[in-house]
Amino acid sequence: MQGYLKHDVLKCIEEDNKYLLLVEWETIEDHKIGFRKSESYQKWKELLHHFYDPFPIVQHYKSVLAG
């Protein structure tokens, strides 16, 4: 997917059933427009969204160390 850099899945140490999916994109637009409006995302939704309880919170962050 254009703009996709990498991802990682982190398991919470304190709460056994909690995970964090961290996905890095070149730009927010690559995620919000390029991915979210793609056929690949529609397939992702179809396959995975019914497993979420509660539905994940999606937030965007930027590095405070990068210029």
N, CA, C and O atoms as a Tinker XYZ file with bonds, in Angstrom:
   268  protein
     1  N      0.852000   -1.169000    0.000000    73     2
     2  CA     0.000000    0.000000    0.000000    64     1     3
     3  C      0.897000    1.231000    0.000000    63     2     4     5
     4  O      1.847000    1.311000    0.779000    81     3
     5  N      0.604000    2.163000   -0.848000    73     3     6
     6  CA     1.430000    3.370000   -0.927000    64     5     7
     7  C      1.470000    4.088000    0.418000    63     6     8     9
     8  O      0.437000    4.298000    1.052000    81     7
     9  N      2.656000    4.454000    0.837000    73     7    10
    10  CA     2.850000    5.193000    2.073000    64     9    11
    11  C      3.047000    4.326000    3.300000    63    10    12    13
    12  O      3.464000    4.823000    4.346000    81    11
    13  N      2.754000    3.033000    3.191000    73    11    14
    14  CA     2.930000    2.132000    4.327000    64    13    15
    15  C      4.422000    1.958000    4.583000    63    14    16    17
    16  O      5.190000    1.704000    3.655000    81    15
    17  N      4.832000    2.093000    5.841000    73    15    18
    18  CA     6.234000    1.916000    6.203000    64    17    19
    19  C      6.469000    0.598000    6.948000    63    18    20    21
    20  O      7.281000   -0.224000    6.522000    81    19
    21  N      5.758000    0.404000    8.055000    73    19    22
    22  CA     5.928000   -0.818000    8.835000    64    21    23
    23  C      4.828000   -0.895000    9.890000    63    22    24    25
    24  O      4.077000    0.056000   10.110000    81    23
    25  N      4.759000   -2.064000   10.534000    73    23    26
    26  CA     3.817000   -2.211000   11.635000    64    25    27
    27  C      4.403000   -3.140000   12.698000    63    26    28    29
    28  O      5.364000   -3.873000   12.459000    81    27
    29  N      3.790000   -3.079000   13.873000    73    27    30
    30  CA     4.172000   -3.932000   14.979000    64    29    31
    31  C      2.923000   -4.190000   15.807000    63    30    32    33
    32  O      2.033000   -3.343000   15.871000    81    31
    33  N      2.853000   -5.340000   16.434000    73    31    34
    34  CA     1.775000   -5.663000   17.362000    64    33    35
    35  C      2.414000   -5.848000   18.730000    63    34    36    37
    36  O      3.314000   -6.670000   18.903000    81    35
    37  N      1.938000   -5.075000   19.695000    73    35    38
    38  CA     2.491000   -5.112000   21.046000    64    37    39
    39  C      1.457000   -5.687000   22.005000    63    38    40    41
    40  O      0.285000   -5.314000   21.953000    81    39
    41  N      1.882000   -6.590000   22.875000    73    39    42
    42  CA     1.001000   -7.184000   23.876000    64    41    43
    43  C      1.246000   -6.499000   25.212000    63    42    44    45
    44  O      2.389000   -6.338000   25.641000    81    43
    45  N      0.175000   -6.104000   25.854000    73    43    46
    46  CA     0.264000   -5.432000   27.150000    64    45    47
    47  C      0.783000   -6.391000   28.212000    63    46    48    49
    48  O      0.345000   -7.540000   28.279000    81    47
    49  N      1.684000   -5.942000   29.017000    73    47    50
    50  CA     2.246000   -6.762000   30.089000    64    49    51
    51  C      1.277000   -6.829000   31.271000    63    50    52    53
    52  O      1.101000   -7.891000   31.869000    81    51
    53  N      0.653000   -5.711000   31.606000    73    51    54
    54  CA    -0.240000   -5.657000   32.769000    64    53    55
    55  C     -1.618000   -6.273000   32.500000    63    54    56    57
    56  O     -2.226000   -6.845000   33.405000    81    55
    57  N     -2.110000   -6.160000   31.271000    73    55    58
    58  CA    -3.441000   -6.678000   30.936000    64    57    59
    59  C     -3.306000   -7.705000   29.819000    63    58    60    61
    60  O     -3.018000   -7.355000   28.674000    81    59
    61  N     -3.512000   -8.955000   30.155000    73    59    62
    62  CA    -3.227000  -10.064000   29.259000    64    61    63
    63  C     -4.009000  -10.022000   27.944000    63    62    64    65
    64  O     -3.523000  -10.526000   26.931000    81    63
    65  N     -5.184000   -9.444000   27.937000    73    63    66
    66  CA    -6.010000   -9.446000   26.724000    64    65    67
    67  C     -5.972000   -8.116000   25.970000    63    66    68    69
    68  O     -6.876000   -7.827000   25.186000    81    67
    69  N     -4.948000   -7.313000   26.195000    73    67    70
    70  CA    -4.853000   -5.995000   25.553000    64    69    71
    71  C     -3.651000   -5.963000   24.610000    63    70    72    73
    72  O     -2.559000   -6.411000   24.957000    81    71
    73  N     -3.873000   -5.427000   23.419000    73    71    74
    74  CA    -2.831000   -5.332000   22.393000    64    73    75
    75  C     -2.836000   -3.946000   21.776000    63    74    76    77
    76  O     -3.838000   -3.233000   21.829000    81    75
    77  N     -1.713000   -3.573000   21.193000    73    75    78
    78  CA    -1.593000   -2.325000   20.460000    64    77    79
    79  C     -1.063000   -2.641000   19.066000    63    78    80    81
    80  O     -0.009000   -3.259000   18.920000    81    79
    81  N     -1.788000   -2.221000   18.063000    73    79    82
    82  CA    -1.321000   -2.332000   16.679000    64    81    83
    83  C     -0.770000   -0.971000   16.299000    63    82    84    85
    84  O     -1.511000    0.011000   16.249000    81    83
    85  N      0.509000   -0.907000   16.034000    73    83    86
    86  CA     1.180000    0.337000   15.673000    64    85    87
    87  C      1.572000    0.255000   14.202000    63    86    88    89
    88  O      2.392000   -0.578000   13.816000    81    87
    89  N      0.988000    1.117000   13.389000    73    87    90
    90  CA     1.255000    1.120000   11.949000    64    89    91
    91  C      1.865000    2.469000   11.587000    63    90    92    93
    92  O      1.330000    3.515000   11.954000    81    91
    93  N      2.966000    2.446000   10.877000    73    91    94
    94  CA     3.634000    3.687000   10.469000    64    93    95
    95  C      3.377000    3.940000    8.988000    63    94    96    97
    96  O      3.565000    3.065000    8.143000    81    95
    97  N      2.939000    5.168000    8.699000    73    95    98
    98  CA     2.659000    5.631000    7.342000    64    97    99
    99  C      3.527000    6.854000    7.053000    63    98   100   101
   100  O      3.934000    7.568000    7.969000    81    99
   101  N      3.800000    7.082000    5.793000    73    99   102
   102  CA     4.555000    8.287000    5.413000    64   101   103
   103  C      3.754000    9.537000    5.733000    63   102   104   105
   104  O      4.311000   10.516000    6.232000    81   103
   105  N      2.443000    9.521000    5.452000    73   103   106
   106  CA     1.582000   10.673000    5.741000    64   105   107
   107  C      0.246000   10.183000    6.291000    63   106   108   109
   108  O     -0.131000    9.029000    6.090000    81   107
   109  N     -0.455000   11.053000    6.976000    73   107   110
   110  CA    -1.807000   10.730000    7.452000    64   109   111
   111  C     -2.715000   10.440000    6.260000    63   110   112   113
   112  O     -3.567000    9.554000    6.335000    81   111
   113  N     -2.546000   11.163000    5.181000    73   111   114
   114  CA    -3.376000   10.964000    3.995000    64   113   115
   115  C     -3.200000    9.563000    3.408000    63   114   116   117
   116  O     -4.157000    8.975000    2.904000    81   115
   117  N     -1.972000    9.027000    3.473000    73   115   118
   118  CA    -1.743000    7.664000    2.995000    64   117   119
   119  C     -2.621000    6.679000    3.757000    63   118   120   121
   120  O     -3.106000    5.702000    3.187000    81   119
   121  N     -2.822000    6.935000    5.033000    73   119   122
   122  CA    -3.669000    6.059000    5.834000    64   121   123
   123  C     -5.145000    6.378000    5.640000    63   122   124   125
   124  O     -5.935000    5.503000    5.287000    81   123
   125  N     -5.517000    7.642000    5.873000    73   123   126
   126  CA    -6.928000    8.019000    5.899000    64   125   127
   127  C     -7.590000    7.990000    4.523000    63   126   128   129
   128  O     -8.780000    7.695000    4.416000    81   127
   129  N     -6.842000    8.287000    3.491000    73   127   130
   130  CA    -7.421000    8.324000    2.144000    64   129   131
   131  C     -6.953000    7.116000    1.328000    63   130   132   133
   132  O     -7.771000    6.344000    0.829000    81   131
   133  N     -5.635000    6.958000    1.196000    73   131   134
   134  CA    -5.091000    5.883000    0.373000    64   133   135
   135  C     -5.517000    4.504000    0.836000    63   134   136   137
   136  O     -5.974000    3.697000    0.026000    81   135
   137  N     -5.376000    4.214000    2.132000    73   135   138
   138  CA    -5.733000    2.898000    2.650000    64   137   139
   139  C     -7.219000    2.786000    2.948000    63   138   140   141
   140  O     -7.876000    1.850000    2.492000    81   139
   141  N     -7.754000    3.734000    3.711000    73   139   142
   142  CA    -9.136000    3.630000    4.162000    64   141   143
   143  C    -10.151000    3.637000    3.018000    63   142   144   145
   144  O    -11.253000    3.111000    3.175000    81   143
   145  N     -9.806000    4.215000    1.889000    73   143   146
   146  CA   -10.735000    4.263000    0.760000    64   145   147
   147  C    -10.411000    3.204000   -0.302000    63   146   148   149
   148  O    -10.985000    3.215000   -1.391000    81   147
   149  N     -9.494000    2.299000    0.021000    73   147   150
   150  CA    -9.069000    1.284000   -0.944000    64   149   151
   151  C     -9.915000    0.012000   -0.847000    63   150   152   153
   152  O    -10.624000   -0.212000    0.134000    81   151
   153  N     -9.820000   -0.808000   -1.888000    73   151   154
   154  CA   -10.472000   -2.116000   -1.873000    64   153   155
   155  C     -9.838000   -3.008000   -0.800000    63   154   156   157
   156  O    -10.523000   -3.838000   -0.202000    81   155
   157  N     -8.549000   -2.845000   -0.558000    73   155   158
   158  CA    -7.863000   -3.639000    0.470000    64   157   159
   159  C     -8.471000   -3.389000    1.848000    63   158   160   161
   160  O     -8.645000   -4.326000    2.627000    81   159
   161  N     -8.792000   -2.143000    2.152000    73   159   162
   162  CA    -9.403000   -1.825000    3.443000    64   161   163
   163  C    -10.802000   -2.424000    3.533000    63   162   164   165
   164  O    -11.194000   -2.913000    4.593000    81   163
   165  N    -11.553000   -2.394000    2.448000    73   163   166
   166  CA   -12.887000   -2.979000    2.460000    64   165   167
   167  C    -12.809000   -4.466000    2.782000    63   166   168   169
   168  O    -13.643000   -4.986000    3.524000    81   167
   169  N    -11.814000   -5.149000    2.231000    73   167   170
   170  CA   -11.613000   -6.567000    2.520000    64   169   171
   171  C    -11.207000   -6.755000    3.983000    63   170   172   173
   172  O    -11.688000   -7.670000    4.651000    81   171
   173  N    -10.326000   -5.892000    4.478000    73   171   174
   174  CA    -9.890000   -5.911000    5.886000    64   173   175
   175  C    -11.111000   -5.805000    6.797000    63   174   176   177
   176  O    -11.263000   -6.581000    7.741000    81   175
   177  N    -11.985000   -4.831000    6.503000    73   175   178
   178  CA   -13.196000   -4.641000    7.302000    64   177   179
   179  C    -14.052000   -5.901000    7.302000    63   178   180   181
   180  O    -14.516000   -6.354000    8.349000    81   179
   181  N    -14.248000   -6.448000    6.133000    73   179   182
   182  CA   -15.090000   -7.633000    5.982000    64   181   183
   183  C    -14.550000   -8.812000    6.799000    63   182   184   185
   184  O    -15.319000   -9.541000    7.425000    81   183
   185  N    -13.243000   -8.991000    6.790000    73   183   186
   186  CA   -12.634000  -10.127000    7.471000    64   185   187
   187  C    -12.461000   -9.937000    8.977000    63   186   188   189
   188  O    -12.565000  -10.905000    9.730000    81   187
   189  N    -12.201000   -8.715000    9.428000    73   187   190
   190  CA   -11.771000   -8.527000   10.812000    64   189   191
   191  C    -12.697000   -7.733000   11.720000    63   190   192   193
   192  O    -12.697000   -7.967000   12.929000    81   191
   193  N    -13.476000   -6.818000   11.197000    73   191   194
   194  CA   -14.208000   -5.894000   12.069000    64   193   195
   195  C    -15.169000   -6.587000   13.026000    63   194   196   197
   196  O    -15.429000   -6.057000   14.106000    81   195
   197  N    -15.697000   -7.732000   12.676000    73   195   198
   198  CA   -16.636000   -8.404000   13.579000    64   197   199
   199  C    -15.932000   -9.019000   14.803000    63   198   200   201
   200  O    -16.603000   -9.423000   15.753000    81   199
   201  N    -14.601000   -9.094000   14.794000    73   199   202
   202  CA   -13.860000   -9.612000   15.940000    64   201   203
   203  C    -13.633000   -8.557000   17.025000    63   202   204   205
   204  O    -13.332000   -8.911000   18.165000    81   203
   205  N    -13.768000   -7.294000   16.699000    73   203   206
   206  CA   -13.432000   -6.218000   17.635000    64   205   207
   207  C    -14.548000   -5.998000   18.652000    63   206   208   209
   208  O    -15.701000   -5.759000   18.293000    81   207
   209  N    -14.181000   -6.085000   19.922000    73   207   210
   210  CA   -15.119000   -5.771000   20.995000    64   209   211
   211  C    -14.324000   -5.326000   22.208000    63   210   212   213
   212  O    -13.794000   -6.168000   22.934000    81   211
   213  N    -14.230000   -4.060000   22.441000    73   211   214
   214  CA   -14.855000   -2.956000   21.708000    64   213   215
   215  C    -14.078000   -2.635000   20.430000    63   214   216   217
   216  O    -12.968000   -3.122000   20.214000    81   215
   217  N    -14.689000   -1.811000   19.601000    73   215   218
   218  CA   -14.036000   -1.409000   18.363000    64   217   219
   219  C    -12.794000   -0.591000   18.701000    63   218   220   221
   220  O    -12.843000    0.240000   19.608000    81   219
   221  N    -11.682000   -0.804000   17.996000    73   219   222
   222  CA   -10.431000   -0.101000   18.317000    64   221   223
   223  C    -10.531000    1.418000   18.135000    63   222   224   225
   224  O    -11.272000    1.927000   17.295000    81   223
   225  N     -9.770000    2.091000   18.942000    73   223   226
   226  CA    -9.625000    3.539000   18.814000    64   225   227
   227  C     -8.460000    3.784000   17.857000    63   226   228   229
   228  O     -7.368000    3.250000   18.052000    81   227
   229  N     -8.694000    4.585000   16.834000    73   227   230
   230  CA    -7.641000    4.919000   15.870000    64   229   231
   231  C     -7.200000    6.350000   16.140000    63   230   232   233
   232  O     -8.007000    7.279000   16.107000    81   231
   233  N     -5.922000    6.513000   16.405000    73   231   234
   234  CA    -5.355000    7.835000   16.652000    64   233   235
   235  C     -4.093000    7.974000   15.833000    63   234   236   237
   236  O     -3.433000    6.986000   15.511000    81   235
   237  N     -3.760000    9.213000   15.499000    73   235   238
   238  CA    -2.565000    9.499000   14.710000    64   237   239
   239  C     -1.579000   10.282000   15.573000    63   238   240   241
   240  O     -1.957000   11.203000   16.297000    81   239
   241  N     -0.319000    9.897000   15.481000    73   239   242
   242  CA     0.737000   10.516000   16.281000    64   241   243
   243  C      1.875000   10.951000   15.371000    63   242   244   245
   244  O      2.018000   10.457000   14.253000    81   243
   245  N      2.675000   11.877000   15.866000    73   243   246
   246  CA     3.892000   12.259000   15.169000    64   245   247
   247  C      5.025000   12.253000   16.172000    63   246   248   249
   248  O      4.821000   12.466000   17.367000    81   247
   249  N      6.214000   12.008000   15.671000    73   247   250
   250  CA     7.397000   11.959000   16.527000    64   249   251
   251  C      7.721000   13.358000   17.051000    63   250   252   253
   252  O      7.620000   14.344000   16.322000    81   251
   253  N      8.103000   13.429000   18.305000    73   251   254
   254  CA     8.563000   14.698000   18.865000    64   253   255
   255  C     10.070000   14.822000   18.706000    63   254   256   257
   256  O     10.636000   15.879000   18.984000    81   255
   257  N     10.727000   13.752000   18.262000    73   255   258
   258  CA    12.168000   13.773000   18.091000    64   257   259
   259  C     12.584000   14.104000   16.666000    63   258   260   261
   260  O     13.660000   14.663000   16.453000    81   259
   261  N     11.750000   13.768000   15.689000    73   259   262
   262  CA    12.083000   14.030000   14.283000    64   261   263
   263  C     11.835000   15.502000   13.947000    63   262   264   265
   264  O     10.934000   16.132000   14.500000    81   263
   265  N     12.626000   16.024000   13.060000    73   263   266
   266  CA    12.500000   17.430000   12.683000    64   265   267
   267  C     11.501000   17.670000   11.704000    63   266   268
   268  O     11.295000   18.815000   11.300000    81   267
